[in-house]
Amino acid sequence: MGQPVVTGVRLIQGLTFSPVFSFLGQNTAVWAALKEQLWFLCTCIAAIILTPAFSWHLSNQIFSNGGFDMLWFLCTCIAAIILTPAFSWHLSNQIFSNGGFDIVFFIHASISLFLALVWLIFYRDAPQKHRWVNGLELNKIVTGKAQKNRVMERNSYVLVFKSVSVIAIWIAAFGYFFAFAVFAIFLPIYSSKVLHLTVYSAGSFSVTPFILMAFVHWLGYLLNKIVNCCGLTVKVRIFNTISLGCCAAYFLGLAVAAAIHGNQDYSTFHTIVHYRALVPLGLAIIGFYQSSVVVGRFFSQFILSHVQLVFSLAFILVPAVVVFWTPLNILRYWRIVFVVTAAVLVLSTVVFAVFGSGQPAHWAENSWDPTATHRMLQPIRMSKNAECGIMEMRTVDDYLKSLNE
């Protein structure tokens, strides 16, 4: 397969991935109840984190020792489909060592086609359009949301781009995805060509950071429920600083290890730092991710949709930095890449620590009906299969008018 074909495939891959963050934003705002927005966002981001790990790990198990375990393969596929929207990585580890390049692309293409068909059949833009959503579920989803916001409809881009807290979210996201891209794009090359690991060792070396990051990602969501000792603005700033700051420290550790060992193979210190490098990024779910939900509330979809631009910029700049500084794939030159990554993380940390917010923006604060958080004094008994009918679905304007009467 020549370079023009690979370039064309990458362009198509970029086009297919382009609506992902728009979907994340819309899914979080439209399909999630107000109190479940962070949970929906956490689940979607976990899919992106786990995507590299499953692709490599799958190929490692399929072709290890020259055998093919069909049962293990099916179980892994089912688990991966549940946890990730598509595979991208772990499907090429030992296959390459056996020369089976064609099957890598075949399996990736087959899984992508299957998931595309599933998406086409079941996806709907809004819960109101899905036949499997009954009245009670729909009432829970839409309660408290202002479906119309005239200010946002007229000035959506102006209001979003003028918000300092939103810009701080995007800058923090850039640092997050810059570090993520260094590992997601170049970790296979780094492990095999720079550290000279065997194919089997390179598999675990590449997958482990993403698995640990996903674990801390879910742990961070649970921790968010427990830590309520300070204001939300202080909390998102502290956890975002811990997340990006500690990740920057680990990348500096990788730079130190690369400078010390030069052309030699990796050391124990290098391995320990490497496995932990992405782990702190999991706490970002309580940092700028939570800030995006709180600042935008129902209109967090506007903020998350533009994260796609930040994501794309990071994945464009990282290859440029790596190719420019490491043309020979020598370990001592990689220290520059790690230092640059640490610098980007530090700058992102400082910006969000100063300008990050845990309060809704003025253009979003009315998108949350204050009556939605109160329980009904006299709940209506209804069967779980009954439709909700009309159960006081008031807009914010109607609520404010009732207070003035």
C-alpha positions in Angstrom: 0.0 0.0 0.0 1.6 3.2 -1.1 1.7 6.6 0.6 -1.0 8.2 -1.6 -3.5 5.5 -0.6 -2.6 5.8 3.1 -3.0 9.6 2.8 -6.4 9.2 1.2 -7.5 6.8 3.9 -6.4 9.2 6.6 -8.4 12.0 4.9 -11.5 9.9 4.9 -10.9 8.9 8.5 -10.7 12.6 9.4 -14.0 13.3 7.7 -15.7 10.4 9.4 -14.3 11.5 12.8 -15.2 15.2 12.3 -18.8 15.0 13.8 -17.7 13.1 16.9 -17.5 16.0 19.3 -20.6 17.6 17.8 -22.4 14.4 18.7 -20.9 14.4 22.2 -22.2 17.8 22.8 -25.6 17.1 21.4 -25.8 13.7 23.1 -24.9 15.3 26.5 -27.4 18.2 26.1 -30.3 16.6 24.4 -30.3 13.0 25.6 -29.1 13.4 29.2 -31.2 14.7 32.0 -29.7 17.9 33.6 -28.2 15.9 36.5 -26.8 13.2 34.2 -24.9 15.4 31.7 -21.5 14.7 33.2 -22.2 11.0 33.3 -23.0 11.0 29.5 -19.9 13.0 28.8 -17.8 10.8 30.9 -19.0 7.7 29.1 -18.4 9.2 25.6 -14.9 10.4 26.5 -14.0 7.0 28.0 -14.8 5.5 24.5 -12.1 7.7 23.0 -9.6 6.8 25.7 -10.2 3.1 25.3 -10.2 3.0 21.5 -6.4 2.7 21.1 -6.1 0.0 23.8 -8.7 -2.4 22.4 -7.4 -2.4 18.8 -3.9 -3.5 19.7 -4.9 -5.8 22.5 -7.3 -7.7 20.2 -4.6 -8.5 17.6 -2.2 -9.6 20.4 -4.7 -12.2 21.6 -5.9 -13.4 18.1 -2.5 -14.2 16.7 -0.4 -15.0 19.8 1.5 -18.2 19.4 0.2 -18.5 15.9 -3.3 -19.5 17.0 -6.8 -18.1 16.7 -9.1 -18.3 19.7 -12.5 -17.6 18.2 -14.4 -17.6 21.6 -11.9 -15.0 23.0 -12.2 -13.0 19.8 -16.0 -12.8 19.9 -16.0 -11.9 23.6 -13.5 -9.2 23.0 -15.4 -7.8 20.0 -18.7 -7.6 22.0 -16.9 -5.9 24.9 -15.1 -3.5 22.6 -18.3 -2.6 20.8 -20.0 -1.8 24.1 -17.1 0.3 25.4 -15.8 1.9 22.2 -17.4 3.3 19.0 -14.6 1.8 16.9 -11.3 0.1 17.2 -8.2 1.8 16.1 -5.1 0.3 17.6 -4.4 -2.9 19.3 -5.3 -4.9 16.2 -1.8 -4.8 14.7 0.6 -6.0 17.3 1.6 -9.6 16.5 -0.2 -9.6 13.1 2.7 -7.5 11.8 5.3 -9.9 13.1 3.6 -12.7 11.1 3.3 -10.6 8.0 -0.5 -10.6 8.0 -0.9 -7.0 7.1 -4.1 -7.4 5.0 -6.2 -8.9 7.7 -5.5 -5.9 9.9 -7.3 -3.6 7.5 -10.0 -6.2 6.7 -11.0 -6.6 10.3 -10.9 -2.8 11.0 -13.0 -2.2 7.9 -15.5 -4.9 8.8 -16.0 -3.6 12.4 -16.3 -0.1 11.1 -19.0 -1.1 8.6 -20.9 -3.0 11.2 -20.8 -0.1 13.7 -21.9 2.3 11.0 -24.9 0.2 10.2 -25.8 -0.1 13.9 -25.5 3.7 14.2 -27.6 4.3 11.1 -30.4 2.0 12.4 -30.6 3.1 16.0 -29.4 6.7 16.2 -31.9 9.6 16.5 -31.1 13.3 17.0 -33.5 13.8 19.9 -35.4 11.4 22.3 -38.7 12.8 21.0 -38.0 11.1 17.7 -37.0 7.6 19.1 -39.8 5.1 19.3 -38.2 3.3 22.2 -38.4 6.3 24.5 -41.7 6.3 26.4 -43.4 9.2 28.0 -42.0 8.9 31.5 -38.4 8.6 30.2 -39.0 11.6 27.9 -40.4 13.7 30.8 -37.3 12.9 32.9 -35.0 13.9 30.0 -36.5 17.2 29.0 -37.7 18.4 32.4 -36.0 21.7 33.3 -34.6 22.4 29.8 -35.4 25.5 27.9 -35.8 24.3 24.4 -35.7 27.8 22.9 -33.2 30.5 23.8 -33.6 33.6 21.6 -30.4 35.1 22.8 -28.4 32.0 21.8 -30.2 31.6 18.5 -29.2 35.1 17.4 -25.7 35.3 18.9 -24.5 31.8 19.5 -21.0 32.1 18.1 -20.4 35.6 19.4 -21.5 34.7 22.9 -19.4 31.5 23.0 -16.2 33.0 21.6 -16.4 36.0 23.8 -16.7 33.9 27.0 -13.4 33.8 28.9 -14.4 30.7 30.8 -15.2 28.9 27.5 -11.8 29.9 26.0 -10.1 28.6 29.1 -11.9 25.3 28.6 -10.7 25.0 25.0 -7.1 25.8 26.0 -7.2 23.2 28.7 -8.6 20.7 26.2 -5.7 21.5 23.8 -3.2 20.5 26.4 -5.1 17.4 27.3 -5.3 16.2 23.6 -1.8 17.3 22.9 -0.4 14.8 25.5 -3.0 12.2 24.4 -1.9 12.5 20.8 1.8 12.0 21.6 0.9 8.5 22.9 -2.0 7.7 20.6 -0.1 8.4 17.4 3.5 7.6 18.1 3.6 5.1 20.9 3.8 2.0 18.6 6.8 3.6 16.7 8.4 4.8 20.0 8.2 1.3 21.6 9.4 -0.7 18.6 11.8 1.6 16.7 13.2 3.7 19.5 13.1 1.4 22.6 13.6 -1.8 20.4 10.9 -3.8 22.3 9.7 -7.1 20.9 6.3 -7.1 19.3 4.6 -8.8 22.2 6.3 -6.5 24.8 5.3 -3.4 22.7 1.7 -4.4 23.0 1.5 -4.2 26.8 3.8 -1.2 26.8 1.4 0.7 24.5 -1.9 -0.4 26.0 -1.2 -0.1 29.7 -1.2 3.8 29.9 -4.6 4.0 28.2 -6.1 1.3 30.5 -4.9 3.1 33.6 -6.1 6.4 32.2 -9.6 5.0 31.7 -9.6 3.6 35.2 -8.8 7.0 36.7 -11.3 8.6 34.4 -14.1 6.6 35.9 -12.7 6.9 39.4 -12.6 10.7 38.9 -16.3 10.7 38.1 -17.1 8.8 41.4 -14.7 11.1 43.3 -16.7 14.1 42.0 -19.7 12.8 43.9 -17.7 12.7 47.2 -15.7 15.9 47.1 -18.0 18.7 48.0 -15.9 20.6 50.5 -15.5 23.7 48.3 -17.2 25.7 45.6 -17.5 24.3 42.1 -15.2 26.8 40.6 -12.4 26.0 43.1 -13.0 22.3 42.6 -12.7 22.3 38.8 -9.6 24.5 39.0 -7.9 22.3 41.6 -8.6 19.0 39.8 -7.7 20.3 36.4 -4.4 21.6 37.8 -3.7 18.2 39.4 -4.6 16.5 36.2 -2.6 18.5 33.6 0.1 19.5 36.1 1.0 15.9 37.2 0.9 14.8 33.6 3.4 17.5 32.7 5.6 16.3 35.6 5.6 12.7 34.1 6.5 13.9 30.7 9.4 15.8 32.2 10.4 12.5 33.8 10.3 10.8 30.4 12.5 13.6 29.1 15.0 13.1 31.9 15.0 9.3 31.2 15.6 9.9 27.5 18.4 12.4 28.2 20.2 10.0 30.7 20.1 6.9 28.6 20.7 8.3 25.2 20.8 5.5 22.6 20.4 2.8 25.2 17.3 0.8 25.9 14.7 1.9 28.4 15.3 1.6 32.1 13.1 0.7 35.0 12.6 4.3 35.9 11.6 5.0 32.2 9.0 2.2 32.4 7.5 3.3 35.6 7.1 6.9 34.4 5.8 5.8 31.0 3.0 3.6 32.5 1.8 6.6 34.7 2.2 9.4 32.2 -1.4 9.5 31.1 -3.0 8.5 34.4 -3.5 12.0 35.7 -5.4 13.0 32.6 -8.3 10.9 33.9 -9.0 13.5 36.5 -9.7 16.0 33.8 -13.3 14.8 33.9 -13.7 16.8 37.1 -11.7 19.7 35.6 -12.4 21.3 32.3 -14.9 18.7 31.2 -17.2 19.4 34.1 -16.6 23.1 33.6 -17.9 22.8 30.1 -21.1 21.1 31.3 -21.7 23.7 34.1 -20.7 26.8 32.1 -22.9 25.8 29.1 -25.6 23.9 31.0 -28.2 22.9 28.3 -26.0 24.7 25.7 -22.8 22.8 26.6 -23.2 21.3 23.1 -21.9 24.6 21.6 -18.8 24.4 23.8 -18.1 20.7 23.2 -18.7 20.9 19.4 -15.8 23.4 19.1 -13.5 21.0 21.1 -13.3 19.2 17.7 -11.2 22.1 16.4 -8.9 21.9 19.4 -8.6 18.1 19.0 -7.8 18.5 15.3 -5.2 21.2 16.0 -3.5 19.0 18.6 -3.4 16.0 16.2 -1.9 18.2 13.5 0.8 19.8 15.6 2.0 16.7 17.4 3.1 14.9 14.2 4.8 18.1 13.0 6.7 18.4 16.3 7.7 14.7 16.4 8.9 14.6 12.8 10.8 17.8 13.1 12.7 16.9 16.3 13.1 13.1 15.9 13.9 12.4 12.2 16.2 9.5 13.2 14.0 8.0 16.0 16.8 8.2 18.6 15.9 8.2 22.2 17.9 11.3 23.2 16.0 13.4 20.7 12.7 12.4 22.0 13.4 14.3 25.2 12.6 17.5 23.2 9.2 16.2 22.3 8.5 15.3 25.9 9.7 18.8 27.1 7.5 20.5 24.5 4.5 18.4 25.6 5.2 19.3 29.3 5.4 23.0 28.4 2.0 22.9 26.6 0.5 21.1 29.6 1.8 23.7 32.0 0.6 26.6 29.9 -2.9 25.0 29.7 -2.9 24.4 33.4 -2.1 28.0 34.3 -4.7 29.4 31.9 -7.5 27.3 33.3 -6.4 27.8 36.9 -6.8 31.5 36.4 -9.8 31.8 34.1 -11.6 28.4 34.6 -15.1 28.6 36.0 -17.6 26.5 37.8 -20.5 28.8 37.3 -22.9 29.0 34.3 -22.4 31.7 31.7 -24.9 34.5 31.6 -26.3 33.3 28.3 -26.8 29.8 29.7 -28.1 30.3 33.2 -31.7 30.6 32.1 -31.5 27.3 30.3 -32.0 25.4 33.6 -35.4 25.7 35.2 -35.0 26.2 38.9 -38.2 24.3 39.6 -36.6 21.1 38.2 -34.6 20.4 41.3 -37.7 20.4 43.6 -39.7 17.2 44.2 -43.5 17.4 43.8 -45.3 17.9 47.1 -48.1 15.5 45.9 -46.7 13.0 43.5 -49.1 11.5 41.0 -49.3 7.7 41.0 -48.7 6.3 37.6 -47.9 3.0 36.1 -44.4 2.6 34.9 -45.8 1.8 31.4 -48.1 4.8 31.3 -47.5 7.8 29.2 -46.6 11.0 31.2 -49.3 13.2 29.7 -49.0 16.8 30.7 -47.1 17.2 34.0 -46.3 20.9 34.5 -43.8 21.3 31.6 -43.2 25.1 32.1 -40.6 27.2 30.5 -38.4 29.6 32.6 -40.3 32.6 31.3 -43.6 31.1 32.5 -42.1 30.4 35.9 -40.8 34.0 36.3 -44.2 35.4 35.3 -45.9 33.2 37.9 -43.6 34.7 40.6 -44.5 38.3 39.6 -48.2 37.6 39.6 
